[in-house]
Amino acid sequence: MSHENPRSVRLLYILAASHSGSTLLAMLLGGHPDVCTVGELKLSAIGDASRYRCSCGRLILECAFWRGVERDMRGGGFDFDVRDPRTDVRGVPSRYAQRLLRPLHRGVFLERCRDAALALSPAWRAWLPDVQARGAALASSACARLQSRVIVDSSKHGLRLKYLLRNPGIDLRVVRLLRDGRAVTLTYIDPERFADAEDTRLRGGGLGANRDDERLDAKTAASRWRRSVEDMDHAFARVPADRRIDLRYEDLCTDVDGSVRRVLAFAGVDPQQWQPTFRAREHHVVGNGMRLNSSSSVVLDDRWRHALSSADRQVFDAIAGDLNGRLGYA
């Protein structure tokens, strides 16, 4: 990746396990006039676009911002539709390549093996440069429409980061966002109650759909969190030291001002221009249901302390307690 390309887009990538506060951090950073976010730039979490609500309150298919982005992209030569954005590397139209992309980041040796196997796929060889160009163009369009010069991508996954590092149209910075694994495990066990909008009418993408089919048992939830952290660690290690920082969700919530200003300075903008009433700015975010909340206040969510059963805690400790401890969570 070239860091010196003057035409590249400055992108701040939030690397995290899901439900670790990435949407919250992205929206807080969006309180700066030079920073914008549309949430997860890979745009793969929309599902049924006819029922998905943008954070501005409109259905995403009726949102003027996203209609404008579509026009920008088509004007740049991309056949772009928010219902089929083709901005996620895992969307490659090849079952062979999709199988290879299914595992999370595996470390240097296994990633080289993955690269070698993917290189055998003509579909992948055509797909990757197109996805990279689309991603850079999408980031540029969003920045231009929101009059910003840095965009935050809260897509989280380590495998996406791997390919962002190789994108010549992206000037990348990375924030690794950590959260107590017991809190994240609870969100996997009951995502509707612990990882969605406060207003029950806006859950499940914005129209009140339930999320029962997403619920996991404690063993699967703890294993998913552990594997997500391992994915982060492998990907984060490939980022140059001067292009990466760590942040804890708990520190973000208890010291919002200090945490956000530190990240903004890292991103290369003046932290003194940040406004804590981040919801007052125009935003069109895709991602976690908290994007649909109305308040700019930030409160530490540590409901896991009383909502996670003793049996589920024991399961978590057996599967992921050692890793949680290494991250500093007693």
N, C-alpha and C positions, 0 to 999 in steps of 0.2 A: 504493500500500500504506500502511495506517495503522500507524505504529510505536507508537501510544499505546493501542491497543485492549487493555484489561486482560484480555479473555477470549482473546486470541490466544496461540498456542503459540510459545514461543521455539525457533527451529529454526536450527541451525548447519549450513550447507550446504557440503559439500566439492566444489569445482569442480576438475576434473582430467581429464587424458587417462586412459583406462583403463590399469590396471596401473602407476599412479604412486604407490601406497601409500595410497589412500583408505580401504581397509578397515582397514589397520593403524592409521592415524590415528584412525579412528572408534572402534576397539576400545580404543585407548590412552585416548582421552577418556572412554570408558565406565568407566574405573577411578575416576571421581569419583562420589560418591553422589548428586549432583544432576544427573548427565548420563547419558543412555542412548542406545543406538543399536540399530537393527535392520538396519543396513546400508543397502541401497538401498530407500528408501521407495516408489519407483515400482513395485517388485515385479515388474518385467518380465523378470528374468533367471532365474526359477525353471525355466522350461521344463516338463518332465514332473514335475508336483508329486508324483506317486506315487513318484518315485525321488529326489526332492531332499531333502537332509539339512540340517536346521537346525544352527546352530553348537552347540546344546546336545547334539547327537549323535543326536537322534531324527529320523525322517522328518518333514518339515514338517507332513504331514497328521495326525501323531500327537502333535505338540508341544502341551503344555497351554497354553503362552503364546499360540500362534497360534489355538488353539481359543477361548481367552478373548477375544482381540481380535475374532474373528468374532462372538462373542456381544455384545460391546460395540457393535460397528458396527451389528449388526441391531437392537439395543435403541435406537440413535440414529436408526433409520429408513433405514439403508442396506442394500441387498441385497448383502452382502459375502461373498465366498468367496476364500480365498487362491489358489485355482486360477484365478480370474477376478476380480482385485481392482478393476479399472477405476480405477487411480490414476495412470496414465501418460497424458499428453495425447495421445500418438501412437496411443493405442488407440481413437480416435474411430471410430464405425461409419459411415464415409463414405470411399469410395475417393478422392473428390475432395479431401477434407480431409487424408487420409493422405498423398497425393502432395505437398501443400503443406507438410506437416510433416516430410517426409523430409530436406531439406537441413539442415545444421547452422546455427547462428546466423550471420547474414550482415551484421550492421551496421545502423545506424539506418535508412537509406533503404530497403534491401531488406526489413527487418523490417516497415516500414510497408506496403510492398507486400503482404507476406505477410498481415498483419493485415486489409488491405482485401479481399483475395481470400477469406480464411477467413470474413469477416463475411457473405459471400454464401451460406454453407452453414448451413441450419437445424440440421443434425445437430451442427455445431461450436458453434453458439450455445447449444444445450441441453447439450452435453457439457462445455464448459469450466467453468461454475459448479458442475456436479456433481462433476467431478474435483477442483476446488479445495476444495469442502466435504468430500469424502471424505478428501483429503490431510490437512486440518486435524484431522478426527475421528480418523483413524488415528494421527497424531502424539500427540493427546491421550490416546488409549487406551493406547498404548505407554508414555507417561510415567506414567500413573496405575498401570499394572500393575507397572512397575519402580520406582515411587516416586521419580520424578525430575521436574525442572522444565524441563530443556533436552533436546532430542532432536537427534541428529546424523544427517543424511541424506548418505550417500556415493554418491548417484546420479550425480554428476560432471558431467552434460551441461549445456552452456550454454543450450540451448533450454528445458530444464526450469527452469533458474534464471529465465529470462525470465518464466515464468508464476507462479513462486513470488513474484516481486517484486510481482505484481498480486493476490496472494491476501490478502484482508483478514483471514483467520483465522490468518495466519502472521506472527510477529515475527522477521524474518530477519537473520542474520549470515552472512557468506561468507568461507571460507578458500580461496584459490587455491593448490593444491598442485602444485608443479612438480617434474619429474624429468628428468634427462639423457635426451634423445630417443633416444640410442643404446641405452640400457637398455630403454626402452619398446619400441623397434623389435624388439629381441631377443624380448621376450615375445609380440609378434605373430607372429614367425617360428616360435616353438616354445612355445605357451602351456602345454602340458602339463608341460614341464620347468621353465619359468621363470616361471610365473604361476599356480601351483595349490598344493594342499596338499602338505606334505612327504611324507606317507604316500601312496604310490601307490594304495593301496586306497581312498582317500577322494577321489581326483581325479574330475573330470567331474561335479561336483554332489554328491559324497559316496558314490558307489557304484562308483568305479573305472572309469568309462567313459573311453575314449580321446577325444582332442580333435583328431584328425588333420584333420577337416573344417574346423577353424578356422585352420589354418596359412596364413600369407601369405608371398609372396615378398618380398624385401627392398625392392623398388621400391614395392609396394603398402603395405607396413608403414610405410615412411618417409613416404609421402604421407598415410597415415591419421593418423600422429602430427602432422604439420604442420597438417593441417586441424583436428584436435582442439584444438591450441593456438590457432589463429586463432578457433575457436569460443569458447574460453575468453576470449580477449582482448576480443572484441566484447561478450560477456555481462557480463564483469567491469566493463567501462567504464560500464555502466548502474547499478551498485550505488553508493549514496552512499558517499563516502570514509570516513565514520566507521563504516560497516557492513562493511568489507572489510579483509582482511590477506592477505599472501603468506607462504608457507612452502615451503621446499625439502625434498624427500624425504631428501636427503643430510644436511641439518641435523637433521631429525627423528631419523634413525638414529644420528648421532654425538653429539647432545645431546638425548637423549629428555626428560630432566627439564625443561630450560630451554624446549624447544620446546612441550611439552605444557602447561606452566604458563602460557606466554604466550598460547596459544590459549584456555585455560580462563578467564583473566582477561578476554580479549576477549569471550568468551561470556557473561560476567557472573556467574560463580560463583567461590567462593574457591579459588584454586589450591592452597592449603596442605592441602586435604582430599583431594587426589588420591593414589591408591595405585598404584604402578607394577606391582603384581601384578594387572594388569587382568583376567586370565582367571579370577580368583577370584570375581568378581562374576557374577551371573546374566546371560547374554546369549543372544540369539536372532537371530543375524545372517544376512542374505541378502546374497550378493555373492561376492567373490573367495575362492578355495579356502583361503587362509591362515586364514580364520575357523575352520577345522577343525584347525589345529595345536594343540598342547598347551602349548607353552612361552610364557612372558611375556617372554622375553629378546628384544631387538631387535638385529639384526645388519644392517649395510649390505649390500645385495645389489648388488654391482658385478661380477657374473659376466660382463657384457657385455665387459669389458676383455680377456678371453681367449676367450670363447665366440663373439663376433661376428667372423666372418671378415673378412679384409682387403678382400675383394671386396664384402662387404655394407657395410662401413664406407665404401667409396668411393661406393657407391650412395646411402647415407644422406647423405653430405656433399654430393653433387651436388643432392639434392632438398631437404634440410632443414638442412644444415650452417650456413647463414647465420642461420636462426632460432634454432638451438641456441646459436650464438655470442652472439646478442643477449640470450639468457636467462642468459648468463654461464658457459656450458659450453664450455671450450676443446677 
